């Protein structure tokens, strides 16, 4: 019999706040986290809007100032989020068996800020001026390494990279590590900070980003006028535990992480498979893994990138998986407010799903004003709604054809 896995802590960095309550309240209120970036306008970029992480980070209680300066932003985001998740969970890591606690934190891009900074130093001042900390600051696995070191977590420890499916894969694999008996506790999620010259230029020149300069309509998932995604930055990290471990220590259980599905499109390096074939199979796998029927699902936090191809194919996949029930579901894309956080997107969207299950509140898809024939589901346009949410899924799909789906349900003892 599979071990039950529960979520006891969540921590985030996001364009809508770096605390779960602030983030959730802003989502429910339909707050837009997308803003015009003056430096992009001044330098003539075609894409000029983004969703930046704006609030203060809180990591000075776990690392000193000198150590923090040796972290790329994506690592600082990870440490902040892990600290918040562990604090919410009430887990006293000093009094637990360290070999039974692990970390899986991934990044879609890694230390891009550090790479650009050190490359400029190489060109301007020569190879001897490249920082000896360059490699450990840049590599994507360093976030998981730091979290492991800071809290003394000696169980499974590694990084995942599957582009925009990264955080979902990390959480799903963390769940499996607990089910297989490799750990009792896993700290899992994703982080990305790619709002740099190279990051913008790369995505803009491949025409993945919206060139709409109006932040109040730029990110419009499932809308007829959608034309590309808005880049965001942040992190989402979770404390997962076996139900037995959480109950034994009297933890406050937020929700049950019940299912995980992962597939590949094997189709194209950036475009999703026609009809969402890989997404279709990943959703079915998550339902089967979670012992859920399609009619058990009340809400889907969609990948919903605001690109023509994703939104169309994801909608087709949902209809193929859920049949007539697809039209009874509530669907929303919180990327309409946060932008697309790349490898971190599945993290903050899982946090939104957990909050949805806990509060029976569906966050909206803002800027959804022009329905189209190919996207004809209930995308919760404009404003949040109240409805019973017994269970839901969060979809995450990435360049390279990576698909990861997580299923969450209300915790019942």
N, C-alpha and C positions, 0 to 999 in steps of 0.2 A: 504494500500500500504506500502511495506517495506521501511524503511528509508535507504537511501544510506549511506554507510560508506566509508570514505577515509583515506588514510595514509598520514600523514603530517610530520612525523619524524621517523628516524631510528638511532639506536645506537648499536654498537657491540663490543665484545671482541673476537678475533679469532687468530688462528695460522698464519694468513696472514695479520694481522694488526688490530688495535683497532679504526680505523677511517673508515667510509664507503668508502671514495674515495680510500684509500690505499688498503683496502680489495678487492674492485671491480677491481682495476687496476691489482692486483696480480692474481685474478681469470682469468681475460681475457687473461693475459700473460701466463697462465698455470703454475704458480709458485707452486712448491711443498713445503707445510708446514710441511711435515713429516721428522723427524730427528731421529737418533740413540740416545738413552738415556743411558749414561754411567752407571748410577746407576743400571739399569736393567741388563746390561751386567755383571757388577761387582758382582751382587748378584745372578746370574745364572737363571734369569727368562727366560722362553721359548720365550716370546714376548719381543722384545728389541727396538721397535720403537714406537714413539708417535708424536702427533701434539700439541705442547704446545703453550700457549699464551705468546708471547715474549716481546711485547712492554710495555712501561710505561702506567700505568693507570692514569686517570685524575679525581680524586674525592676530591682533597684538597680544591676545591672551594666550596664544599657543606658539607663536614664533616671535623672535625679536626683530627689530627694525632692520638690522643688517642682513639677517637671513631672508626677510621678506623682499629686500631689494634684489636678491639673487634668484627671484622667481619671476618667470614670465607671467603676464596677466592671467593666462588660462590656468596656471597653477595656483595663483592666489585665489581665483574664483573657486577652484576645487577645494582648497583648504577652508575657505570661509563656509562653503556649503556643507562640507563634512562636519565642521565644528557645530554648525546649527542643527544638522540632522542628529548627531550624537547627543547634543544637549536635549533636543526634544524627546529623544528615545528614553532618556534617563539612564542610559547604559553607563555603568562605572567600569571603564575598560581596565582600570588598574586592579580591579578585583575579579576579573574574568580570566579564563585560561587563554593566553594570547595566541596559542597555536590553533584555537578554534574560531578565530575571528580573522576575516580576510578583506581584501580591497580589490575591486575592479572599477577603475575610473578611466574612461577613454576620452579621446579628443579626435575630432575630424581632421584638424589641421595642425595642432601642436603649437609650438612657440614661434609663431610667425612674426610677432613684434621683435623678438630677440634675433631671429634670423635676419630681418631687414636691418636692424640696428648694427649688428656685427658685420654684415656684408658691407654696409656703408663705411664702417671703420677699416675693413680690409682694403677697400678701394682707395680711401683717402689717406690712410696712414701706414698701410703695409701689414703683412701677416703677423708681425710681432705684437701688434696692438689688439689682435683678436683676444677676447676674454677667455681665460682658462675655464670659465664657467659656461662658455657658449653651449657646448654639447649637453650638459645636464640641464641647462635652462630650456633648451629647445625640444628635446625628445619627448614624444607624447606620453610615455610611460612614467615620467617623473612626477606627475600629479599623484598617481597611485602610490608611488614610492614615498613621497613626502607624507601622505596621510598615514601610511603604514608606520613610518618612523615616528611621527609625532605622537600617535596614540598606541604605539607598540603592538600593532596587529600583525601576527606572524603566520597567519593562514595563507590561503591562496592569494596571490598578489600579482596582477598584471594589468595591461592596458588593452583596450579594444579600439580598432579603427575600422569603421564601415561607413565613412562619410556621415550623412545625415541620419543614419540608423544607429550610430555609435552608442548613445546613451541607452537606448532600448535594448540593444544587444548586451551591454554591460549588466543591466538589471536582470535580464533573462538568464544570463549565464550565472549571475550571483544566486538566483533562485535555484538553479540546477545544482550548484555547488552545495547548497544546504540540503536539497533533496537527496543527493548522492552521499551525504554524510561527510563531506570534506570540511564542513564548517558548521557552526551553530549561528554565527552572525556574519553578515557580509555588508560592507559599505560600498555602494555601487552608484554609478551615474556617468555623466559626461560633462565636458567643459570645452568651450571654444572662445577665442578672442582673436578674430581674424579681420577686424575693421582697420586694415592697414592699406597702404598704397598698393602693394602687390595683391592683397586679397581682393580689393575692389576692382583693380584693373583686370585681374583674371576672370572674375565672375561677370564683370560688365562687358568685356570684349567677347565673351562667348554668348552674350545676349541672354544670360539667365536672369539678370536683374531687371526690375522695372525702370524705365526711363521717365516715368511720371514724376514730376518735381513736387507735386502736392502731397505733403505727408498725410493729409486727411482723406486721401483716396488711393494712395500708392499700393497698399497691401489690401487686396480685395478678393480673398479666396472665393471660388465658385461663382464669381460675378462675371457677366458677359464681357465686361470691359477689362478683365484681368490681363496683365501683359508681362508678368515677371515677379520674382520675389524681392523682398526687402531684407538686406542683411541685418542680423542682430548679433548680440554677444551675451554670454552668461554661462551658467552652470546649473545643474540639478543633481543632487546626491541624496541617497536614501539609506536608511538602516533597515536591512532585512533580517528577520530572525525565523528560526523554526518556531512553530506555534508552542511547542513544549518549552523551549528556552524562554520565550516571552512570558508565558504563563508562570513559569517557575520563579521568575523575578518580579512578577506583578506589574508587567509593563502595560502602558496604555496603548492598545492596539488601534491603529488608525483604519486599516482596511486589510483585506486578504489579497495577496498577489497570487492569482489562481492559475494563470495560463500564459504560455509563451509560444510563439510561432516564428520561425525564421526560414526564408527561402531566398532563391536567386532568380532574377529574370533571365539571365544568360541571353541578353538581347542587345544592349547598347551601353556605351560607357556613361552616357548622361540621360538618355530618354527612357521613360518607363515602357514596359512591354505593352503592346496593344491590348486594350480591354482590361488592363491591370491584372494580367494572369498570375504574376508572382505575388502581388498583394492579396489576391483572392486566396491563394493557397496558404499564405501566412496567417490570414484571419481565420481560416478554417482550422489550421493547426492550433492556434491559440485557444479557440473554443473547445476543441477536442481535449487539449492538454488540461484545460480548466474544468472539464466535465460540465460544460455549458452548452445549452441548445441556443440556436440563433434567437429564439423568442425570449431567452433570458436576458438578452442585452437591451438596455434602454437608451444608451448613449454611446456615441463614438467621438472621441477627440481625434479629428481627422489630421492627416499629414498636411493637407490643405495649403499648399505653398503659394497660391495665387499665380501659378504658371498655367498656360493653356493645357499642356499635356498632362501634368499631374492631376489637376482637379477633375478633368474629364475621365481619365482612366481610373482614378480612385473611386469616383462615383459609380462607374460601371461595375467595378469589383464589389463594392458594397451591395449593389443590387443583385449581383450574381450569388453572393454568399447568403444574403438575408431574404431574398425573394420578396414576397408581398410585405413582410415585416420591415423591410428597408424604409417604407413610407410611414411607418409608425415610430421609427427611431428619431431621437434628437441627435443631430450632428452639428458640430461647430469646429471652426478652425481658430484657435487662439493666436495663430500667427498673424491674424488680421490686426492684433494689438501689439504683439511682441516682435514682429518680424520673424525671420528664420534664423535660429541660433545654431545652425549647422549641427555639429556633433552633440551639442547640448540640448537641441530642440526636444528630443524624446524625453529628456529629464524634466524640464519645466512642464511639459505637456502631461507627463505622468503625474506630477504634483497637482496639476489642474484636475485630472481625472479622479485622483484620490479625494480631493476636496469636493468634487461633484458627487461622488458616492456618499461622502460624509454629510453633505448639506442638502442633497436633493435639489441642487441649483445648477442650471445649465448656463455656462458663460456664452455670450453671443459671438457671432461672426459679424463684426462691424464692417461698414462700407459695402455690405452685400445689398445692392439696390436694383440690379438688373438681372433677373433670372434668365437662364438660357435652357434650351431643350436638352442639352447634354448633361446638365447639372440640375436635376429636378427633385432633389431630396429636401428635407426640412433642415436647413443649415442654421437655424436659430438666428435669423437676420436682425441686426440692430440692437436688440435688448435681451437681457437674460430672462430665463423663465424658470418657474418652479415645476418640478414633476418628480415622481418617485423614480429613483435610479437604483435598482437592485444590483446591477452589474454593468460594466462598460469596458470598452477596449480603446487603446491608444495606438494609432498607426504611425510608423516611421519608415521612410523609404530613402535610400541614398544612391548617389552616383556610383556606378559600377553594378547596378541592379540589385543592391542589398535591400531586403525587406525584413522588418522586425515588428511584431505586434505583441503587446502586453494586455492581458485581461485582469481586471480588478473587480472584486465584488465586496459587498458589505460584509464586515466580519460578524460571524455568528459562532458562538462557542461550540 
